[in-house]
Amino acid sequence: MLYIPASAAMWFLPFVLPLCLYTAFTDMREMRITNQTVIALALVFVVVGLVALPFDVYAWHLVYMVVVFVICVLLNAVGAMGAGDSKFIAAASPFIFVGDLRLVMAIAAANLLAAWATHRLAKHTRLRNIAPHWQSWDDALGKKFPMGLALGCTLAIYLIMGAIWGA
């Protein structure tokens, strides 16, 4: 059983899912996660969270967003992750219940491996012809990867699981 209430996940899902898909798309196409998407994701929690969660839970999750933002900015400053990834993680953090953190980390790890393998494989197949101008294809050294693909899918999968198996 997940800690996220199924009702909350169902409230968030219709608003968050398109943003997660758009994040994956823009990061593959442009190698960037847009500020507008991150702001929209945070605003979804701020507005929908008032309806979906009890106020005390809602307030604590807003605190989590601030704490995660500070940590991610520091990680970005030392070069451990990109700025867009940092902002997306911070904006996505209030949707995740602390009791589900281990599960989300496992989903993120599996998504990262699957997204990396799929992206690198598709790069060398005819699938690349569908979107030949995506910047994520052209990293010749293989050092850059569109993490928005894995991050967006992780949040989407978590909320879908929450809607199905939530508390």
Disulfide bonds with the S-S distance in Angstrom:
none
